[in-house]
Amino acid sequence: MKLTLRLTLTITLLLAVVLSALGILSVQREAGILASDVERDAKLIALSLAHTSADPASLAAVDRFLRDDQQGELRVWLRPQATDVGEALSPEARARLAAGEVVSVERTVAGQAWVHALVHHTRGAGVVEVAESLELRDAFVRRAMWSSGLTLLLALAISGVVTLNLGRRLVGQRIDELVAHAAELGQGNLTHRANVAGEDELSALGHALNQLGAELAANRAKLQAAADAQLRSQREAEHADRLRMVGQLAAGVAHEVGTPLAIIAGRAQLVERRAGAESPMARHAGIIRAQADQITELVGRLLEHARPSLGDRVEVELGRLVAEAIKLLRPMAQRVRVVLEVACTAAVVRADPAALQQVVRNLVMNAVQATPAGGRVRITVAPAGAVVALTVDDTGPGVPPDSRERLFEPFFTSKAPGEGTGLGLSIVAGIVEDHAGRIEVGDSALGGARFTVLLPAANPEECHES
């Protein structure tokens, strides 16, 4: 609306200037024509009287006649010389008057303009002077100025109303619609579309905004799909971690409970055998032995159910697998810089891809959590003879030497209470061991910790350390 008002005011102002200039020029032209006509009439009358009788009485009669006929706007004198009117003549006009030509001069007397025409009488009686009023011209100028002013105001009013309405329809409303459309896009309503009828610049802008909304909607859908896929992958990884944690817990329970249960069952069997078959003590010992056997069987089933089983072993390009795992972890590792260096893209190992990805996720996330904001985590995949080395370096505080021997034990953690379960590295070590590999921990050249996973290469002859 502000743009429409500015456009209307600009057009109205330009129109006012143009019409005013045209009106003034027209009035000046018409006024000049009227003044020329009056001057010509005065000169003709003066020239006519210059050839008449020099009798003052005759000139006086002519003067009375002309005054009555022209209602006092025309006067005639026969003067001995040009008197005070002649003094208003220029030297050139005086010379022409002396040569017998008719000359004229405009004077204002009592606020009224007159044209004085002067010529020497042909009989030497003096100078004939004819004065004709310019009131007709001045009245015309006044009427013309009023008429032009009213016409100008009317034209400006009509132009302003027409321009305002057209501007509002052709510009203002469409711009308001485009602004509202942009606001909808800004608020996330990417399905909103602007009315783009027409072939002008505003229509082109509407097309561009609609195209932008469509592209943003498509990109948002892609990002949402990627986020959903990442969330599913993360949930699957967490579920796998939980299963492995249960397996570790079950293994610990089986180890810690199995020996005491075996002792209890053995002692109960010894008591049952010594007490005799019919003895109440033998009966109670038999119940104890039976319950101990039942607990042993239950723990065995729990261990068998919870122990993770690896999937099919296939040939895996370790560099590509690590790159995919890092891609999924980047949203959770934005505070540090994660760098992947693959020395040989053809480094292949036989492994369970899901289990190997879990190894990469655990090692990288441990490095990210140990690295302060702005630090760096470097993952390297390189051949090392008959094995492929996966190395994770960070710029964190490192691992104290006295903690390295217990680092891969279940439930051991160097983190603060409540920040870790102590099962992540234990699970990693189990997976690596199941793949006939080994894992090492040491000091990194970056100043933090270094974890190295060594896995048998499936094609050591095709990928040599460079």
N, C-alpha and C positions, 0 to 999 in steps of 0.2 A: 504493500500500500504506500509506503514512503517513496519508493521508486516511481510509482504512478503519479503521486503528487508532484514530485520533482520534475518529471517529464511534462506534466500539464503546465506547471508554472513556467518552465523553460520555453515551451511552445507559445504560451500566452504572452510572455514577455517579448519574444522575438516578433510575434505578430503585432504587438502594440508598437514596437519600434518601427517596423516596416510601414504599418498603416499610418502612423503619425507622420513619418517622413513623407509618404506619398500625399497625405492630406495637406501638409504645410506647403509642399511644392505646388500642389494644385491651386491652393488659395493664392499663393504668391503669383502664380502665372495668371490667374484670372484677375487679380487685383492690378497687375501690371498692364493687362489688356484694357481694363476700364480706365486706368490712369492715362494710357496712351490715347484712348478715344476722347477723353475730356480735353487733353492737351491739344489734340488735333482739331477739335471743335473750336477751342479758344483761338487757335492760330488762324483758322479759316475765318472766323468772325472778325478778328483783328485785321486780317489782310483785306477783307471786304470793306471794312470801315475806312481803311487807309485810302481807298479810292473814291470815297464819297465826299460830300460837301464838308468843308472845314468849319461850317457854322456850328458854334457850341450849342445853339438851341436845337439844331437837328440831332447832334450827338446825344444831348440830354433826352430828347424824345425817344431816340433809339434805346437809351439806357433804361428809361421808364418802361418801355415796351418789353424789353428783354427781362427786366426784373419781374414784371407781372407775369410774363409767360413762363419763366423758369422759377417762379416762386422765390425770388430773392437769391438764387444761387448763381446768377450771372450778372456781372457789372461791367460798365464801359466808361472810360475816361479819355479825354483828350488833354494831355499835359504838355506844357512847354518842353519838358525834358523827361527823362526816365525817372526822376526823383529818387525816392528811397528804394524803389523796386530795382532800379538800375544798379544800385550799389550792390545788390545781391548777385548780379551777373558776374560771370567769370570774364577775364580779359578777352578770351576768345569770343564769348557771346557778345560782348560790347563791340568788338570789331565787326562781327556779323551784323549787329543792329545798325552800326554806322554805315555799313554797306547796303542797307535797305532790306535785309532779310528779316524774317519773323523769328524771334527768339522767345524762349519760355523759361520760367523759373517757378519752383514750388516753394510756397511760404505757408507758415502757420500763424494765424491771427486769432487770438482769443480761444486757443485750443482747437481751432478748425483749420483744416488744410485747404489751400487754394492753389490753383495754377494760374499764373499771370503770363499772358502772351503780349509781347510788345513789338511794334513796328512803326517806323517813321511815316507820317502822313505824306502822301505823294505831292501835296501842294505846300509843303513846308509849314504846316500849321502846328507841328509839334509831334509828339509821340502818342499813338493810339495804344491804350492799355486796356486789355480785356481780362477780367478775373472770373474764373469759374470754380465753383466749390467742388471739393473731392469727397463730400459727405456721402455721395452714392457709393464711391469706392469703399470708404471706411465702413459704411453700413453693411455692404456686401461682405467685407472681411469679417466683421463681427458675426453676421449670420452664418457665414461659411464655417467659422471656427466652432460656433455652437453646434451646427449641424454635424460637422466632422467629429467633434467630441462625442456627441450622442451616438453617432454611427460607430465610432471606435469602441465605446463602452458596450454597445449592443453586440458588436462583432466579437469582442473579447469574451463577453458572457457566454455567447453561443459556442465559441471555440473552446472555452474552458470546460463547459458541460460536455460537449461532444468528445473532446480529448480525454477528459477524466473517465467517461464511460467506456470509450474504446480502449484506453490504457488499462482500465481495470479488467476488461474482458480479455484483451489480447496479451497483456503483460502481467498485471498485478495478480489476478486469480491463478494464472499458470505458475508464476513464481511462488506464490503461497503454497500451491500444491506440491511443487518440487521441494520446497523447504520442509513441508510436512512429511514428504516421502523420505528425505534425508534423515529427518528426526526418527522416523520409524526404523530405518536401517541402523541408526546409531543405537536404538534401544534393542536391537537384536531381532526385529521382525523382518527377516530376510525374504519372506514370501510376499510382502507388500509390493505392489507395482504402481507406477505413476502413469497418468494419462498422457500419452505421447502423440496425440493426433496432430497432424500437420507436418510440414517439411522445413520449418525454420530452425534457428539456433536453439530455441528453448526445447523444441521437440528432440533435437539431437542430444541436448543435455539430459532429457528424460530417458532417451534410449540408453545413454551411457550409464545413468544411475540404475536402470533396470538390469543392464548387463552386469554391473558391479554387484547388485544384490544377488543375481543368479550365481555368479562366481563365488561370492562369499558363502552362499548356502551350500554350494557343492564342496567347497573347502571345509566348511564346518562339518558336513556329513562325513568327509574323509577323515578328519581329525577325530570325530566321535567314534567312527568305526575302528580307527587305530587305537584310540584310548580303550574302547571296549575289548579289543583283542589283547591289548597289554594287560588290562585288568584280569581277563580270563587266564592269561598266562601266569600272572602273578599269583592268582588264587590257586591255580594248579600247582605252582611251585610251592606255595605255602602248605597246600594239602600234602604234597609229597614230603615236605620237611616234617610235617606233623607225623606222618606215617613212620618216617625214619626215626623220629624222636621216640615214638611208641616202641619201635623195634629195639632201640638202644635201651630204653627203660625195661622192656621185657627181658632183654639179654642180661641186664644187670640183676633183675629180680631172679631170673633162672639161675644165675651164677651164685648169688648170695643165699638164695633159699634152697637150691638143690642139694647142697652138701648137708645142711642141718636136717633136711627131710630124709636124706638117705641114712643118716645116723639114727634118727628117730625110728625109721622103719626097721633098721637092722636090730636095734635094741629091743623093739617090740617083738620082733620075730624070735630073738634069743629068750626073752621072758616067756613067750608063748610055748617055746619048745621045752624049757626047763620046768614050767609049772605043771605040765601034764594037760592032756586034752580035756579032761572033765573039770579042771580047776576054774573057779571064777576069774582068777587072775589071768589065766590063759585066754579066757573069753575076752576080757578087757584089753589085753595086749593085742589080740587079733583085730579088735575094733580099731585100736590106735594104728596098727600096721595098715589096715585097709584104708583108713582116712588119709594116712600119709601117702600111700600109693595114689589115691585119688587126687590129692593136691599136686603130686609130681606130674601126673598125667595132664591136669589142668594147666600147669605152668608150661608144659611142653606144647600143648595146643596153642596157648597164647603166644609163645615164642614163634611157633610155626606160622601162625596167622599174621603176626606183626612184622616178621622179618621181611624186609623189602626184597623183592626178586627183580633182578635186572632184566631188561627187555632184550630183544634180539640184538646181537652184535652185528654191526654193519660198518662198512668203511666210511669214515667221516673226515672231511677236510677240516682240520682243527682251526685253521685261520678263519674260515667262513663261519663255523659254529660259534667261535668266540665273538666275532663281529655281530652276529645276530643277538647273542646274549647281552652284549654291551648296549646295543640299540634299545633293548627293552628296559635296561637299567638307567639310561640317561635321564629320564624325568626325575628319578630319585637321587641322582648324583649331580645336580646342577650347580651345587656350591663349589665343586672342585673340577679340575680339568682332567678328563679321562682320555688317554692316548693309547691307540693300538698300533703296534709295529709287527708286521708279519714278514719274516725274513724269507719264507718260502711258501707260496700259496699252494704248492702241491704236497705239503706235509699231511699225510693221511694216517689215521689210527683206526683200529677196529674197536668199536665201543658202542655202548647204548647212548644215543644222542641226548635223550632226556636226562639221564644220570650225569652225563658229562656237562650239560648245561647247568645242572644244579651245582656242580663243582665250581664252574666259572662264576655263577651268581654269588655263591657264598664267599669265595675269595675276593671278588671285586667289591662287594658290599662291605666286607670287613675292612678292606683297604680304604674305602670312601669314608666309613665311619671313624677310622683312626686318623684321617687326614684333616687338618684344620681348613677352614674356608679359604679359598684361593689357592690351595695346594694342588698337587699333581699326582695322578695315579697312572702308571705306565704298565701296559700289558704287552708282553712279547711272546711271539710264537716262532720258534726257530728249531731246526734239526740239530741233534747232538749225537752223531754217530748212528747207532741202532735205535735211538729213542728220539721222541719229539718233546722239547721242553716248553712248557707253558709257565711263564714267569710273571708274577704280579709284584711290582715295586710301588711304594708310596712314600710320601714325605711326612709321615706321621712320626710319633715318638719311638717307634720300633718295638721289638719284643725283648724283654730282659732275658739274659742268658739262663737264669735260674728257672724261668718259666717255660723254656722251649721243650724240655723233656716231657712235660705234662700237658702241653698245649693241645694234643690230639686225644686226650683222655675224655671220656664222657663226663659231662657236668662240670668240667673245669673251665673257668673263664677268668680273665683278668679285668673284665669290665666291672663297673660299680654294681652293687646289688640292685636287681630289678631290671637291668639293661641287657642281660643276655642269659641264655639257658646253659651255655657251655656244650651244646650238642652239635653246633654247626660244623666246626672243624673235625669233630669226631666222625660225623657223617661223611665229610669230604674224604677223610683218610680211609674210611671203609670202602667208598666207591672206587677210589684210586687203587686200593689193594685188590679189590675184586677185578680190576682191569689189568692186573699184573704189573702195576706201576708203583711208584713211591712218591712221597711228598717230603720236601725239605723246607726248613725255615732258616733265615739268616739275616744279615744286615744288607741293606740296599745301598747302591751307589748314590741314590737320591737323598739318603739320610734317614730313611725310615726302615720299614721291614721289607723283606723279600721272601715270597713263597714261591717255590718251584715245584711243578708237577711234571714228572718224567713218565711218559707212556711209550710202550713199544711201538715203533714205526711200522706201518703196514707195507711201506715201499721205500725202505732206506736207500735203495739204489737210485731212485728217481728224484730225491731231494737231498742235496748235500748242503752243509753249512757254508754260507757265503761270508 
